[in-house]
């Protein structure tokens, strides 16, 4: 009897301990869920506040006239657009549903920065710039209208509208989970934003995709079957995964392409990707792999090595890394062409590598396909010494090279790129290799995720 009593007593203690442990785990998980949900909601309302301010400021830009007020308005537009983009990136929504919104915010910030520099010279906002500002203003109004709809649904359904149904506990914290309701809302916003054409402006080496016909498309028109095979050959495959592809439609625009959906079947969730393959020549234009990114396991050096290896698979071997940044568990690398010792910034290819397993989850070669062509011999009219004389004596130059940059008219300009510093700040100064004019100045800003160029 004593033994039976002891057994029952110990069993009860074990059951009680298990129950206590389970309750503690539930409480901990619930606290983590609440914290994550609060962060999502805060990011959304900060995004809403930023876009509201952005719409107001863009409205002011249509009537501002004085040099001092113009500079203040354009600086504020840049700040609000950048903050809004940062908050957009914090939402639990797949990149494919926020891509067009993020692009608009980038353009608004970039164009405001361009006009801020112009205002600094005393140049007024002419009719051409006013029309572009009006276009941005109209887009901001549309974005706010759609975000208000999302806010109304949150108000109607309570805070649980954004609440995640479960938490994925990864080794390094809680994984960022997509929400079906959020996906639906931002898919609608993305669709609405796509009705507006891409803004044409002279940003810091922007894509300039809407200015001309693509120069880099070569070869004959391919069949859908060839496009499907091409997409399958360019997927960065995961071990133990069987990949299939089908042509889901076509994409019109400057680069007509087949839209190929690729599915990787494996144990667990299937992997899904979309790749655009140009109808002419079968060139890869865009790749988006839709999957959750886990905890970071590889460093930026290894990610860069894998991005460069993928570039070679695409047939872009002669390219140079010009920019990289870490964002949402991925590393984004910008590569520019290189000819005759000069960096060709219009020939741009972007590669995104997941830092959990090192596989390529994104690629954008549209800039390259729009701009790449056979160029003549680069013959600077100015010597390096002469070009150096046009650079501020306060800039301590540590590197000089030839660089081709895009112009506002969609053309290209040969420049000397001077990299240097003044105190703690680092800059890129571009001097026209023909006229000696200061063509552009960019500031390099170091962040935990990488170096920003502004």
N, C-alpha and C positions, 0 to 999 in steps of 0.2 A: 504493500500500500504506500509505504514511504517512497519507494522508487517511482511508482506511478504518479504520485503527487509531485515529485521533483521533475519528472518528465513533462507533466502538464504545465507546471510553473515555468520551466525553461522554454517550452514551446510558446507560451503566452508572451514571455519576454522577447523572444525572437520576432513574433508577430507584431508586437508593439513597436519594436525597433524598426522593423520593415515599414510599418505604417508611418512612423515618425519620419523615416528617411524619405518615403514617397511624398509625404506632405511637404517636407522641406524642399524636395526637388520641384514639386508643383509650384510652391510659393516662389522659389527662385526663378523658375521659367516664366511664371506670370509677371514677376517684376521686370524681367528682361523684355517680355512682350510689351508691357506698358511703356517702358523706356524707349523701345524702338518705335512704337506707334506715335509717341509724343514727338520724337525726332522727325518722323514722316510728316506729321501734321504741321509742325513748326516750319519745316522746309516748304510745304505747300503755301502756307499763309505768307511766308517771307517772299516766295515767288510771286504771289498775287499782289502783295504790296509793291514789289519792285516793278512789275509790269504796269501797275497803275501809275506810279511815278514816271515811268518811262513814257507812257502815252501823254501825260501832262507836259513833260519836258519837250517831247517831239512837237506838240502843239505850239509851245512857246517858240521853238526854233523856226516856225513858219512866219513869225512876225518880228523876231529880234533883228535889230539893225546895228546897234553900237558895237564897237570892237570889244569893249570890256564885258558887256552883257553876253555877246556871242560866245566868248571864251568860257564864261561861267556856265552857260547852258550846255554847250557841247561837252565840257568836262563832266557835268552832272549826268548827261545821257550816257557817256562812256561808263561811269561808275555804276549807275543803276542797271545797265544791260549786263555788265560783268557779274554783278551780284545775283541778278535773276538767273543767269546761266549757271552759276554755282549752285543755287538752290534747286534748279531743275535737275541737275546731276545727282542730287541727294534723294530724289524720289524713287520709290520702288517700281520703276517702269522701264521696260526694255528699251534699249537705245533706238531700235527701229521705229518706235512710236514717238520719240522725242527729237528725232534727227532734224526735221524741218524747223521745229521751234528753236532748237539750239542754234541752227544755222542763222535764223533771223536775228537772234540776240547777238550772235557774233558779228553779223553785218552791221547792226545798229551801233555796237560799240566801236567797231573798226571805222565806220564812216564818220562817226562823231569825232573820233581821234584825228582823222584826216582833215576835217573842217576846223578842228581846234588848232592844228598847226597852221592852216590857211588863215584863220582869224588872227593868229599871232603876227602875221606879216601885214595885217591891215587890209587884206583883200576881202571884199564884201561877198555875201552869199548871192551868186548870180542865179539866173533862171534855171539853169541845168541842175545846180545843187538843190534849189528849192523843190524841183519836181521829185528828186530822189528822196528828200526829207518828207515830202507829202506821202510818197509811197510807203516809207517806213512808218509814218504816223497811222496810215490806214491799216497796215498790218498789225500794229500795236493795238489798235481798237478792236480788231477781229480777235486777237489773242485774248484780250481782257474779257470780251464778250463770252468766249468759250470757257475761260477760267471761272467766270461768275456762275456759269451753269454747274460746274463741278462743285463750287462752294455751296450752291443752293441744295444740291443733293446731299452734301455733307450735313448741312443744317437740318434737312428733312429726316435724314436717317440717323443722326447723332454721330458721336465720335467713333462708333463702331464701324462706320462706313469705311474708314481707312484701316481698321484693325486687321492685322494678319490672322488667319485662321490657325496657324501653328508657327513654331519657331524652329529653324534648323540650327542645331548647335554644332558648329564646326570647331575644329581644334583651336582656332585663334579667335573665336567669338561667334556672333550670330551672323549668318549669311544674309545678304540682302535679297529679300524675296519679292518677286513680282506679284502684284495684286490684280486679280481679274477685273475688278471694278475700275481701278486706276488705268489698267491697260485699255479698257473700252473707252474711257474718257479721253485719254491722250491720243488714241488712234483717231478719234473724231477731230481733235485739235490739229493733229498732224495733217489730216486730209484737208482741213479748211485752209491751213497755211500754205499748202501746195498749190492753191489756186492763184497765188501771187508769184510773179516771175522773180528769178534771182536778181538781186540788186547788182548793178554794174558800178564799181567804184575802184579806186586805186588804194586798196588796203595793203598791209605789209605782205606782199607776195601772195595775194589771194588767188583763187583758182581761175577767175576770169572766164568762166565756162560759157557765158551767154553772149560773148562778143563776136564770135566768128565760127566758121565751120571747122570741124576737127581736122588738124593737120597730120596727126599721127596714125590715122587709120590706113592700113595697107592690106592688100589682098582682095580676094573675091568674096562675094556674098556666100555665107555658109548656110547649111540646112539646120533645122532644129535638132536633128540627131547628132550632128557634129558639135553643136553647142552643148548638148547634154554630155557628150563624151569629154569635151574640153573642160566643163565644170567638174566632172568627176576626177579628172587628172590633176586638178589644181586645189582640191580640198586637202587641208592639212589633216591627215587621217589619224584617228586614235586606234591604238592596238585593240584587236578583238572586236572591231566594229565593221559591219557590212553596210556599204554605202550604195544607195540607189538615187537616181535623179530623173526628173521629168521637167519638160518645158511647160511652164504654167501660163505663159503669155508673152507678149512683146512690150517693150518700152519705147515710146517715141521721144523726140527731143533732139538735141544736138548730136547725140551718139545713139542712134537706134540700136536696140539690143534685145536679145532673148532673155526672159526672166526664168531662170532655172532654179527649181526647188530641189535641194539635196537633203536626203534623210539618212542618218546613220543609225542602224538598228543594233541594239546591244542589250545586255542585261541592265535593267534599270530604265530610266527615261531615255527615249530616243533623242538623238541630236538633230537639230533642224538648222538649215542654212539656206540663204538665198544668194545666188550669184548672177550678175548681169554679164552676158557675153555679147560683144558687139556683132551685129549681123554682118558687117563688112570685116573680113579678116579673122573673126573669131577671137578678138582680143579680150582679155578679162578687164572689166570696167569697175566692178564693185563686188565686194564680198561682205556679208553680214552673217555671223554665226550666232544664233540665239540660244544661249545657255547660261545658267547661273555660274558665277566665278567663285571658286573656293578660296581657302587661305593661301597666302603667298608662300611659294616654295622655291622660286628661282629668282636670281638677282637681275638687275638691268643689263649687265654685261652679257649674260647668257641669253636674255630676251633679245638683245640687239643681234647677237650672232644668229639666232633663229630667224629673225626678220630678214637679215641679209641673205641667208640661205633660201628663204622663200622668194626673195626678189630674183635670185638666179633662176629659180623654177619658172618665174614669169617671163624670163628673158631680159631682165633689166640688171645686167651685171655692172655696167659702168655708171654707178651712182654713188653719191656721197651723203652721209648722214648730216642733216642740217638742224634738226630739232628733235627733242624727245621729252616726254612727260609721262608720269605715272598717274593714272586716274581710275578709280573704282575697280582696283584689282587687275588692271591691264596696263601695258606699256604701249604708248602710241609713238611711232617713229615716222618722221618725215624725211624722205630721201629726195635729193635733187640730182638732175643729170650733171654730167661733167664732160666737157669738151675742151681740148686745147689748153688744159690747165685752168679753165674757168668753170665756176659753178653756174649751172643753168637753172635758176630758180623756177621758171615757168614749167619745166619738165618735172612735175611733182608726183611722187607716189607715196601714199601713206599706208603703213602696215601696223596692225594692232595685234599684240601678243598677250595672251592670258598668262598671268604670273603664277597661277596655280600648277599648270602642267607644261607651260612653254609652247602651247600650240597657237597657231595663227587664228584669230577670231574675226579679223576684219582687214579689208584692203580696199583702197580707193585709188585707181589709176586714171580717173577722168581728167585730172589736170594734165597729166602726161600726154594722154591721147588727144587733147585739145591743142596742145602747144608744140609737141615734138615735130621737128622737121630738119631737113638738111640745112645747116647754116654755113655761111661762108667763113673765110679766115678772119679771126678777130685781130684787128689792127688798131690799137689805141692811138689816137692822134697826140695824146699827152703822154709824156714820159712819166714813170713812177715818181720821180723827184718833183716834177712840175705838179702832178696831182696832189702830192703830199703838201705842197705849199697852200692848197685850198682848204686843208683841214685845220681846225682850231689848234693853236699851239698849246692849249690846255689839255688836249687829249694825248695821253701817253700810249702811243700805238705799239701793240705787241704782235700784230699779224696783218699782212696785206695780201690780197689775191684779187684776180679778175672775177667779176660776177655779172651775169646777165639777169636783169630784173624786169618785170612787166611794167608797162606805163598805163596811164589812165585811158589812153586811146586803144588799148588792146595790143599794142606793139611791144617791142623789146628794146632795152637800152643796155649798152655795154658800159660797165662802171668798174672803178676800183673799190673794193670793199676793205675799209680800214676798221679793224677791231682794236679798241683801246679802252682805257679807263681814266676817270677823273675822280680821285678820292675813292670811295667804296663802290662807285657806279661804273658799270661797263656798257659800252655803246658800240653799235655798228654804224659807220658813216659811209655813205655811198657817193662817190664823186664821179660825175659823167666823164668817161674816158675820152670824149671828144671836145666838149665845151668847158670842162672844169666846173660845171655847176654842181652845187650840192643837191643831189637828186633825192636823198632820203636819209633820215636818221632814225635808228631803232634802239631801244633800250633793252638790255638783257636783265631780267629779274629772276633771281634764284628763289625757288620755292622748295618745300619738302618733296614735291612730286617731280620736279625737274626745273628747267629754265624756260621762263616765258619770254616771248619777244613782243615788244609793244612800241 
